[in-house]
């Protein structure tokens, strides 16, 4: 059965182009591809490095608006510390935009992201609503507005959880037509019998030299709960950023889940979140983010405590990684 599902994934599922959005004239306006005039416009100095942040914001915990507000405040601080010589991209997983009647579970993640002044000023975003999602929660990417986006697309997975991968193609500066492909993922949860299939699908599309891809980075919640998950990046042609920088599998300083969850003993403390890369790109440094970040003091935090929930923004630590791009990043 798994063999037939792999065949289905690789032969039948292809990335579907979707708009991305830029903030102009007081509103988020959709784009699909830059027009000829924009492509011919004068570019500024290329960027040699990329800062890629990934963070899963737990969609199941209550008080989602308060938690997202604190997450955005925290991310703003991280972004402000990134040197202007580096482009910044933020991957978020488990985003939700609900219309519930229960205030404590009424998520407005996309609305809050789109309303943040620092996001409007510095980033394009892939989703302002949930129309491209198959699930009630999904992936979103924030892309430095200086970077030249050529395509945004979404690859559906063979999945028990309606999961997918979000691709962002960035034009490189040194050679016409070459691309850096970035991939935000949320792989299947639990024992994840489909995760090996999903890794192979990601590898197929992130190592596609015929499409002009010369470098790629995949990051997100990889739900690496099983021993086989430890080698999936390597087995599929990627370099695991944490291991490349000397990290040791299983060491506590590399783990990203199990420290901020009430039910952490179900899986134990794990390195669920990863960044991995392929091609003409080198990793320079990586650190965990979101460690100990809590909801701001007030009624929401009090209600979390009264409900037996922890006060943290999310149950995951995130990752913040700097990459050197060999061909440099073209800017608008």
C-alpha positions as YAML, in Angstrom:
chain: A
units: angstrom
residues:
- id: 1
  name: UNK
  ca: [0.00, 0.00, 0.00]
- id: 2
  name: UNK
  ca: [2.79, 2.44, 0.87]
- id: 3
  name: UNK
  ca: [4.41, 1.79, -2.49]
- id: 4
  name: UNK
  ca: [1.21, 2.69, -4.33]
- id: 5
  name: UNK
  ca: [0.76, 5.77, -2.18]
- id: 6
  name: UNK
  ca: [4.32, 6.87, -2.97]
- id: 7
  name: UNK
  ca: [3.60, 6.45, -6.66]
- id: 8
  name: UNK
  ca: [0.42, 8.49, -6.26]
- id: 9
  name: UNK
  ca: [2.29, 11.25, -4.43]
- id: 10
  name: UNK
  ca: [5.11, 11.52, -6.94]
- id: 11
  name: UNK
  ca: [3.10, 11.11, -10.13]
- id: 12
  name: UNK
  ca: [-0.28, 12.67, -9.36]
- id: 13
  name: UNK
  ca: [0.39, 15.51, -6.90]
- id: 14
  name: UNK
  ca: [2.04, 18.60, -8.33]
- id: 15
  name: UNK
  ca: [2.59, 22.07, -6.82]
- id: 16
  name: UNK
  ca: [-0.38, 24.38, -7.36]
- id: 17
  name: UNK
  ca: [0.42, 28.04, -7.96]
- id: 18
  name: UNK
  ca: [-1.25, 30.45, -5.55]
- id: 19
  name: UNK
  ca: [-1.12, 34.22, -5.08]
- id: 20
  name: UNK
  ca: [1.06, 35.94, -2.55]
- id: 21
  name: UNK
  ca: [0.25, 39.36, -1.14]
- id: 22
  name: UNK
  ca: [2.03, 42.67, -0.80]
- id: 23
  name: UNK
  ca: [0.82, 45.67, 1.21]
- id: 24
  name: UNK
  ca: [0.24, 48.68, -1.05]
- id: 25
  name: UNK
  ca: [-2.05, 51.68, -0.82]
- id: 26
  name: UNK
  ca: [-3.43, 50.62, 2.53]
- id: 27
  name: UNK
  ca: [-4.42, 47.07, 1.64]
- id: 28
  name: UNK
  ca: [-3.00, 43.61, 0.96]
- id: 29
  name: UNK
  ca: [-2.97, 43.15, -2.81]
- id: 30
  name: UNK
  ca: [-2.59, 39.75, -4.50]
- id: 31
  name: UNK
  ca: [0.26, 38.90, -6.84]
- id: 32
  name: UNK
  ca: [0.98, 35.73, -8.79]
- id: 33
  name: UNK
  ca: [4.13, 36.58, -10.72]
- id: 34
  name: UNK
  ca: [6.00, 39.86, -11.19]
- id: 35
  name: UNK
  ca: [5.13, 41.59, -14.45]
- id: 36
  name: UNK
  ca: [7.63, 42.40, -17.21]
- id: 37
  name: UNK
  ca: [8.05, 45.99, -16.06]
- id: 38
  name: UNK
  ca: [8.76, 44.90, -12.50]
- id: 39
  name: UNK
  ca: [11.26, 42.30, -13.67]
- id: 40
  name: UNK
  ca: [13.06, 44.96, -15.69]
- id: 41
  name: UNK
  ca: [13.19, 47.42, -12.80]
- id: 42
  name: UNK
  ca: [16.48, 48.47, -11.28]
- id: 43
  name: UNK
  ca: [17.61, 46.17, -8.50]
- id: 44
  name: UNK
  ca: [19.50, 47.05, -5.36]
- id: 45
  name: UNK
  ca: [22.60, 45.29, -4.05]
- id: 46
  name: UNK
  ca: [22.06, 41.50, -3.80]
- id: 47
  name: UNK
  ca: [21.90, 39.90, -0.35]
- id: 48
  name: UNK
  ca: [24.41, 37.20, 0.50]
- id: 49
  name: UNK
  ca: [22.64, 35.65, 3.47]
- id: 50
  name: UNK
  ca: [19.18, 34.57, 4.55]
- id: 51
  name: UNK
  ca: [17.73, 34.33, 8.05]
- id: 52
  name: UNK
  ca: [15.01, 31.67, 8.13]
- id: 53
  name: UNK
  ca: [12.73, 31.46, 11.18]
- id: 54
  name: UNK
  ca: [10.29, 28.59, 11.68]
- id: 55
  name: UNK
  ca: [7.75, 28.25, 14.49]
- id: 56
  name: UNK
  ca: [4.68, 26.10, 15.15]
- id: 57
  name: UNK
  ca: [1.94, 27.99, 17.03]
- id: 58
  name: UNK
  ca: [-0.26, 25.32, 18.65]
- id: 59
  name: UNK
  ca: [-3.76, 25.56, 17.16]
- id: 60
  name: UNK
  ca: [-5.34, 23.43, 19.91]
- id: 61
  name: UNK
  ca: [-4.56, 25.60, 22.92]
- id: 62
  name: UNK
  ca: [-7.12, 28.14, 24.06]
- id: 63
  name: UNK
  ca: [-6.72, 31.94, 24.04]
- id: 64
  name: UNK
  ca: [-5.33, 31.92, 20.48]
- id: 65
  name: UNK
  ca: [-5.60, 35.68, 19.94]
- id: 66
  name: UNK
  ca: [-3.63, 36.48, 23.07]
- id: 67
  name: UNK
  ca: [-1.06, 33.84, 22.22]
- id: 68
  name: UNK
  ca: [-0.68, 35.08, 18.64]
- id: 69
  name: UNK
  ca: [-0.32, 38.67, 19.82]
- id: 70
  name: UNK
  ca: [2.55, 37.65, 22.10]
- id: 71
  name: UNK
  ca: [4.10, 35.56, 19.32]
- id: 72
  name: UNK
  ca: [4.05, 38.51, 16.93]
- id: 73
  name: UNK
  ca: [5.58, 40.84, 19.50]
- id: 74
  name: UNK
  ca: [8.34, 38.31, 20.08]
- id: 75
  name: UNK
  ca: [8.96, 37.80, 16.35]
- id: 76
  name: UNK
  ca: [9.15, 41.56, 15.80]
- id: 77
  name: UNK
  ca: [11.98, 41.69, 18.30]
- id: 78
  name: UNK
  ca: [13.82, 38.86, 16.55]
- id: 79
  name: UNK
  ca: [13.44, 40.48, 13.14]
- id: 80
  name: UNK
  ca: [14.68, 43.84, 14.39]
- id: 81
  name: UNK
  ca: [17.95, 42.16, 15.37]
- id: 82
  name: UNK
  ca: [18.64, 40.69, 11.91]
- id: 83
  name: UNK
  ca: [21.31, 42.70, 10.04]
- id: 84
  name: UNK
  ca: [20.03, 44.63, 7.01]
- id: 85
  name: UNK
  ca: [22.54, 42.72, 4.89]
- id: 86
  name: UNK
  ca: [20.50, 39.54, 5.40]
- id: 87
  name: UNK
  ca: [17.05, 38.74, 4.03]
- id: 88
  name: UNK
  ca: [14.47, 37.40, 6.47]
- id: 89
  name: UNK
  ca: [11.80, 34.76, 5.94]
- id: 90
  name: UNK
  ca: [9.40, 33.47, 8.62]
- id: 91
  name: UNK
  ca: [7.59, 30.13, 8.40]
- id: 92
  name: UNK
  ca: [4.60, 29.58, 10.67]
- id: 93
  name: UNK
  ca: [2.68, 26.33, 11.10]
- id: 94
  name: UNK
  ca: [-0.76, 25.60, 12.59]
- id: 95
  name: UNK
  ca: [-2.14, 28.98, 11.67]
- id: 96
  name: UNK
  ca: [-5.90, 29.21, 12.11]
- id: 97
  name: UNK
  ca: [-8.67, 31.65, 11.15]
- id: 98
  name: UNK
  ca: [-11.87, 30.58, 12.84]
- id: 99
  name: UNK
  ca: [-15.35, 32.00, 13.24]
- id: 100
  name: UNK
  ca: [-16.16, 30.37, 16.55]
- id: 101
  name: UNK
  ca: [-18.54, 31.68, 19.17]
- id: 102
  name: UNK
  ca: [-16.27, 30.66, 22.03]
- id: 103
  name: UNK
  ca: [-13.98, 33.62, 22.67]
- id: 104
  name: UNK
  ca: [-11.26, 31.49, 24.22]
- id: 105
  name: UNK
  ca: [-10.95, 29.42, 21.02]
- id: 106
  name: UNK
  ca: [-11.70, 32.06, 18.36]
- id: 107
  name: UNK
  ca: [-8.44, 32.17, 16.38]
- id: 108
  name: UNK
  ca: [-7.61, 35.11, 14.10]
- id: 109
  name: UNK
  ca: [-4.00, 34.22, 13.30]
- id: 110
  name: UNK
  ca: [-3.97, 35.38, 9.67]
- id: 111
  name: UNK
  ca: [-5.84, 38.58, 10.49]
- id: 112
  name: UNK
  ca: [-3.40, 39.37, 13.27]
- id: 113
  name: UNK
  ca: [-0.38, 38.69, 11.06]
- id: 114
  name: UNK
  ca: [-1.82, 40.86, 8.28]
- id: 115
  name: UNK
  ca: [-2.60, 43.71, 10.72]
- id: 116
  name: UNK
  ca: [0.87, 43.87, 12.28]
- id: 117
  name: UNK
  ca: [2.60, 47.12, 11.28]
- id: 118
  name: UNK
  ca: [6.06, 45.54, 11.08]
- id: 119
  name: UNK
  ca: [4.74, 42.81, 8.77]
- id: 120
  name: UNK
  ca: [3.04, 45.34, 6.48]
- id: 121
  name: UNK
  ca: [6.18, 47.42, 6.29]
- id: 122
  name: UNK
  ca: [8.75, 44.71, 5.71]
- id: 123
  name: UNK
  ca: [7.16, 41.55, 4.34]
- id: 124
  name: UNK
  ca: [5.03, 39.96, 1.67]
- id: 125
  name: UNK
  ca: [2.80, 37.13, 2.90]
- id: 126
  name: UNK
  ca: [1.57, 33.96, 1.24]
- id: 127
  name: UNK
  ca: [-1.92, 33.78, 2.76]
- id: 128
  name: UNK
  ca: [-4.38, 36.37, 4.04]
- id: 129
  name: UNK
  ca: [-7.20, 33.83, 4.33]
- id: 130
  name: UNK
  ca: [-7.58, 30.06, 4.48]
- id: 131
  name: UNK
  ca: [-8.84, 29.56, 0.91]
- id: 132
  name: UNK
  ca: [-5.75, 27.56, -0.13]
- id: 133
  name: UNK
  ca: [-5.89, 25.20, 2.85]
- id: 134
  name: UNK
  ca: [-7.49, 21.76, 2.95]
- id: 135
  name: UNK
  ca: [-7.51, 21.72, 6.74]
- id: 136
  name: UNK
  ca: [-8.88, 24.07, 9.38]
- id: 137
  name: UNK
  ca: [-5.28, 25.11, 10.09]
- id: 138
  name: UNK
  ca: [-2.40, 25.67, 7.73]
- id: 139
  name: UNK
  ca: [0.95, 27.12, 6.73]
- id: 140
  name: UNK
  ca: [1.89, 30.73, 6.07]
- id: 141
  name: UNK
  ca: [5.17, 32.35, 5.09]
- id: 142
  name: UNK
  ca: [6.34, 35.95, 5.53]
- id: 143
  name: UNK
  ca: [8.96, 36.93, 2.95]
- id: 144
  name: UNK
  ca: [11.28, 39.93, 3.13]
- id: 145
  name: UNK
  ca: [9.90, 42.48, 0.65]
- id: 146
  name: UNK
  ca: [13.36, 43.07, -0.77]
- id: 147
  name: UNK
  ca: [13.52, 39.52, -2.14]
- id: 148
  name: UNK
  ca: [12.37, 38.74, -5.67]
- id: 149
  name: UNK
  ca: [9.56, 36.18, -5.40]
- id: 150
  name: UNK
  ca: [8.92, 34.38, -8.69]
- id: 151
  name: UNK
  ca: [6.34, 31.83, -7.55]
- id: 152
  name: UNK
  ca: [4.43, 30.64, -4.52]
- id: 153
  name: UNK
  ca: [2.89, 27.17, -4.72]
- id: 154
  name: UNK
  ca: [1.41, 24.51, -2.49]
- id: 155
  name: UNK
  ca: [1.98, 20.75, -2.74]
- id: 156
  name: UNK
  ca: [-0.69, 18.52, -1.27]
- id: 157
  name: UNK
  ca: [0.62, 15.44, 0.51]
- id: 158
  name: UNK
  ca: [-0.70, 11.93, 0.70]
- id: 159
  name: UNK
  ca: [-1.62, 12.45, 4.33]
- id: 160
  name: UNK
  ca: [-3.75, 11.25, 7.20]
- id: 161
  name: UNK
  ca: [-4.01, 14.87, 8.42]
- id: 162
  name: UNK
  ca: [-4.57, 16.91, 5.21]
- id: 163
  name: UNK
  ca: [-1.03, 18.25, 5.40]
- id: 164
  name: UNK
  ca: [0.93, 20.01, 2.66]
- id: 165
  name: UNK
  ca: [4.12, 21.86, 1.79]
- id: 166
  name: UNK
  ca: [4.32, 25.57, 0.93]
- id: 167
  name: UNK
  ca: [6.98, 26.53, -1.66]
- id: 168
  name: UNK
  ca: [8.41, 30.01, -2.18]
- id: 169
  name: UNK
  ca: [10.76, 30.51, -5.13]
- id: 170
  name: UNK
  ca: [13.32, 33.31, -4.79]
- id: 171
  name: UNK
  ca: [15.27, 34.64, -7.77]
- id: 172
  name: UNK
  ca: [19.04, 34.49, -7.43]
- id: 173
  name: UNK
  ca: [21.28, 37.29, -8.66]
- id: 174
  name: UNK
  ca: [24.37, 35.75, -10.17]
- id: 175
  name: UNK
  ca: [22.88, 33.70, -12.98]
- id: 176
  name: UNK
  ca: [19.73, 34.31, -14.99]
- id: 177
  name: UNK
  ca: [16.85, 32.01, -14.19]
- id: 178
  name: UNK
  ca: [18.30, 30.24, -11.17]
- id: 179
  name: UNK
  ca: [16.22, 29.91, -8.03]
- id: 180
  name: UNK
  ca: [16.38, 29.29, -4.31]
- id: 181
  name: UNK
  ca: [13.32, 27.26, -3.34]
- id: 182
  name: UNK
  ca: [12.14, 27.58, 0.26]
- id: 183
  name: UNK
  ca: [9.71, 25.04, 1.73]
- id: 184
  name: UNK
  ca: [7.52, 25.39, 4.82]
- id: 185
  name: UNK
  ca: [6.31, 21.98, 6.01]
- id: 186
  name: UNK
  ca: [4.06, 20.43, 8.60]
- id: 187
  name: UNK
  ca: [4.53, 16.69, 8.18]
- id: 188
  name: UNK
  ca: [2.07, 14.11, 9.47]
- id: 189
  name: UNK
  ca: [1.77, 13.78, 13.24]
- id: 190
  name: UNK
  ca: [1.86, 10.82, 15.61]
- id: 191
  name: UNK
  ca: [3.51, 7.63, 14.26]
- id: 192
  name: UNK
  ca: [3.37, 9.12, 10.78]
- id: 193
  name: UNK
  ca: [3.41, 6.23, 8.34]
- id: 194
  name: UNK
  ca: [3.18, 8.78, 5.51]
- id: 195
  name: UNK
  ca: [6.14, 10.91, 6.59]
- id: 196
  name: UNK
  ca: [8.70, 8.97, 4.49]
- id: 197
  name: UNK
  ca: [6.49, 9.56, 1.44]
- id: 198
  name: UNK
  ca: [6.22, 13.25, 2.29]
- id: 199
  name: UNK
  ca: [10.00, 13.57, 2.60]
- id: 200
  name: UNK
  ca: [10.45, 12.01, -0.85]
- id: 201
  name: UNK
  ca: [7.91, 14.42, -2.31]
- id: 202
  name: UNK
  ca: [9.72, 17.40, -0.80]
- id: 203
  name: UNK
  ca: [13.06, 16.15, -2.14]
- id: 204
  name: UNK
  ca: [11.64, 15.73, -5.65]
- id: 205
  name: UNK
  ca: [10.52, 19.34, -5.84]
- id: 206
  name: UNK
  ca: [13.34, 20.99, -3.88]
- id: 207
  name: UNK
  ca: [16.09, 19.31, -5.91]
- id: 208
  name: UNK
  ca: [14.57, 19.92, -9.34]
- id: 209
  name: UNK
  ca: [17.53, 21.22, -11.36]
- id: 210
  name: UNK
  ca: [15.43, 21.20, -14.54]
- id: 211
  name: UNK
  ca: [13.24, 23.88, -12.96]
- id: 212
  name: UNK
  ca: [16.29, 26.04, -12.26]
- id: 213
  name: UNK
  ca: [16.56, 25.13, -8.58]
- id: 214
  name: UNK
  ca: [20.20, 25.37, -7.51]
- id: 215
  name: UNK
  ca: [19.62, 25.65, -3.76]
- id: 216
  name: UNK
  ca: [16.78, 24.84, -1.40]
- id: 217
  name: UNK
  ca: [15.87, 24.94, 2.28]
- id: 218
  name: UNK
  ca: [13.10, 22.98, 3.99]
- id: 219
  name: UNK
  ca: [12.00, 23.96, 7.49]
- id: 220
  name: UNK
  ca: [9.10, 23.38, 9.80]
- id: 221
  name: UNK
  ca: [7.43, 20.89, 12.09]
- id: 222
  name: UNK
  ca: [8.73, 17.53, 10.87]
- id: 223
  name: UNK
  ca: [7.05, 15.59, 13.71]
- id: 224
  name: UNK
  ca: [10.12, 13.40, 14.11]
- id: 225
  name: UNK
  ca: [8.77, 11.03, 16.74]
- id: 226
  name: UNK
  ca: [10.19, 7.73, 15.44]
- id: 227
  name: UNK
  ca: [13.77, 6.43, 15.07]
- id: 228
  name: UNK
  ca: [13.39, 6.36, 11.26]
- id: 229
  name: UNK
  ca: [12.71, 10.10, 11.28]
- id: 230
  name: UNK
  ca: [16.23, 10.87, 12.44]
- id: 231
  name: UNK
  ca: [17.77, 10.11, 9.04]
- id: 232
  name: UNK
  ca: [14.98, 11.22, 6.69]
- id: 233
  name: UNK
  ca: [16.70, 14.50, 5.67]
- id: 234
  name: UNK
  ca: [19.99, 12.73, 4.89]
- id: 235
  name: UNK
  ca: [18.27, 9.78, 3.21]
- id: 236
  name: UNK
  ca: [16.56, 12.22, 0.86]
- id: 237
  name: UNK
  ca: [19.62, 14.23, -0.11]
- id: 238
  name: UNK
  ca: [19.38, 17.09, 2.41]
- id: 239
  name: UNK
  ca: [21.85, 18.25, 5.04]
- id: 240
  name: UNK
  ca: [20.35, 18.62, 8.52]
- id: 241
  name: UNK
  ca: [21.40, 22.09, 9.73]
- id: 242
  name: UNK
  ca: [21.56, 21.13, 13.40]
- id: 243
  name: UNK
  ca: [23.79, 18.13, 12.77]
- id: 244
  name: UNK
  ca: [25.94, 20.01, 10.24]
- id: 245
  name: UNK
  ca: [26.79, 22.56, 12.93]
- id: 246
  name: UNK
  ca: [27.95, 19.84, 15.33]
- id: 247
  name: UNK
  ca: [24.71, 19.10, 17.12]
- id: 248
  name: UNK
  ca: [24.27, 15.58, 18.48]
- id: 249
  name: UNK
  ca: [21.00, 13.73, 17.93]
- id: 250
  name: UNK
  ca: [19.17, 13.37, 21.24]
- id: 251
  name: UNK
  ca: [21.10, 16.05, 23.13]
- id: 252
  name: UNK
  ca: [18.76, 18.29, 25.08]
- id: 253
  name: UNK
  ca: [19.98, 21.54, 23.52]
- id: 254
  name: UNK
  ca: [18.64, 20.42, 20.14]
- id: 255
  name: UNK
  ca: [15.17, 19.35, 21.25]
- id: 256
  name: UNK
  ca: [12.19, 21.52, 20.32]
- id: 257
  name: UNK
  ca: [9.17, 19.86, 21.96]
- id: 258
  name: UNK
  ca: [8.32, 18.49, 25.37]
- id: 259
  name: UNK
  ca: [9.30, 21.45, 27.54]
- id: 260
  name: UNK
  ca: [6.13, 23.54, 27.19]
- id: 261
  name: UNK
  ca: [3.41, 20.90, 26.96]
- id: 262
  name: UNK
  ca: [1.28, 19.36, 29.68]
- id: 263
  name: UNK
  ca: [1.14, 15.99, 27.93]
- id: 264
  name: UNK
  ca: [4.81, 15.83, 26.91]
- id: 265
  name: UNK
  ca: [5.30, 12.33, 28.31]
- id: 266
  name: UNK
  ca: [3.26, 10.87, 25.44]
- id: 267
  name: UNK
  ca: [6.22, 11.26, 23.06]
- id: 268
  name: UNK
  ca: [8.93, 12.46, 25.40]
- id: 269
  name: UNK
  ca: [11.13, 15.40, 24.56]
- id: 270
  name: UNK
  ca: [11.87, 15.38, 20.84]
- id: 271
  name: UNK
  ca: [13.52, 17.36, 18.02]
- id: 272
  name: UNK
  ca: [10.28, 17.70, 16.10]
- id: 273
  name: UNK
  ca: [11.27, 20.90, 14.30]
- id: 274
  name: UNK
  ca: [14.09, 20.94, 11.76]
- id: 275
  name: UNK
  ca: [15.80, 22.97, 9.07]
- id: 276
  name: UNK
  ca: [17.63, 21.20, 6.25]
- id: 277
  name: UNK
  ca: [19.19, 22.34, 2.99]
- id: 278
  name: UNK
  ca: [20.49, 21.24, -0.40]
- id: 279
  name: UNK
  ca: [22.65, 22.69, -3.16]
- id: 280
  name: UNK
  ca: [24.52, 25.99, -3.28]
- id: 281
  name: UNK
  ca: [23.83, 27.07, 0.28]
- id: 282
  name: UNK
  ca: [25.74, 26.81, 3.56]
- id: 283
  name: UNK
  ca: [24.46, 27.02, 7.12]
- id: 284
  name: UNK
  ca: [26.23, 29.53, 9.38]
- id: 285
  name: UNK
  ca: [24.39, 29.32, 12.69]
- id: 286
  name: UNK
  ca: [21.21, 28.02, 14.26]
- id: 287
  name: UNK
  ca: [19.46, 28.63, 17.55]
- id: 288
  name: UNK
  ca: [16.19, 27.76, 19.20]
- id: 289
  name: UNK
  ca: [13.63, 30.52, 19.63]
- id: 290
  name: UNK
  ca: [10.43, 30.84, 21.62]
- id: 291
  name: UNK
  ca: [11.99, 29.33, 24.72]
- id: 292
  name: UNK
  ca: [9.88, 30.31, 27.72]
- id: 293
  name: UNK
  ca: [7.87, 32.92, 25.79]
- id: 294
  name: UNK
  ca: [4.55, 33.42, 27.58]
- id: 295
  name: UNK
  ca: [1.25, 35.16, 26.95]
- id: 296
  name: UNK
  ca: [1.22, 38.71, 28.28]
- id: 297
  name: UNK
  ca: [-0.14, 39.11, 31.79]
- id: 298
  name: UNK
  ca: [-3.88, 39.68, 31.95]
- id: 299
  name: UNK
  ca: [-7.19, 37.88, 31.75]
- id: 300
  name: UNK
  ca: [-6.09, 35.49, 28.98]
- id: 301
  name: UNK
  ca: [-3.13, 34.27, 30.98]
- id: 302
  name: UNK
  ca: [-5.32, 33.89, 34.04]
- id: 303
  name: UNK
  ca: [-7.88, 31.85, 32.10]
- id: 304
  name: UNK
  ca: [-5.16, 29.56, 30.72]
- id: 305
  name: UNK
  ca: [-4.06, 28.82, 34.27]
- id: 306
  name: UNK
  ca: [-7.62, 28.27, 35.45]
- id: 307
  name: UNK
  ca: [-8.13, 25.79, 32.60]
- id: 308
  name: UNK
  ca: [-5.05, 23.80, 33.54]
- id: 309
  name: UNK
  ca: [-3.08, 25.01, 30.51]
- id: 310
  name: UNK
  ca: [0.46, 26.32, 30.54]
- id: 311
  name: UNK
  ca: [0.97, 30.05, 29.91]
- id: 312
  name: UNK
  ca: [3.32, 29.61, 26.94]
- id: 313
  name: UNK
  ca: [2.59, 31.01, 23.50]
- id: 314
  name: UNK
  ca: [2.97, 27.50, 22.05]
- id: 315
  name: UNK
  ca: [4.17, 24.01, 22.90]
- id: 316
  name: UNK
  ca: [7.01, 24.16, 20.35]
- id: 317
  name: UNK
  ca: [10.34, 25.90, 20.40]
- id: 318
  name: UNK
  ca: [11.08, 27.39, 17.01]
- id: 319
  name: UNK
  ca: [14.33, 27.68, 15.08]
- id: 320
  name: UNK
  ca: [16.23, 30.64, 13.66]
- id: 321
  name: UNK
  ca: [18.93, 29.79, 11.16]
- id: 322
  name: UNK
  ca: [21.32, 31.87, 9.05]
- id: 323
  name: UNK
  ca: [22.39, 30.65, 5.61]
- id: 324
  name: UNK
  ca: [24.98, 31.89, 3.17]
- id: 325
  name: UNK
  ca: [23.65, 31.78, -0.39]
- id: 326
  name: UNK
  ca: [26.43, 31.10, -2.89]
- id: 327
  name: UNK
  ca: [24.73, 32.78, -5.86]
- id: 328
  name: UNK
  ca: [23.38, 35.69, -3.73]
- id: 329
  name: UNK
  ca: [19.75, 36.76, -3.51]
- id: 330
  name: UNK
  ca: [18.34, 39.14, -6.09]
- id: 331
  name: UNK
  ca: [16.47, 42.10, -4.62]
- id: 332
  name: UNK
  ca: [13.73, 44.31, -5.99]
...
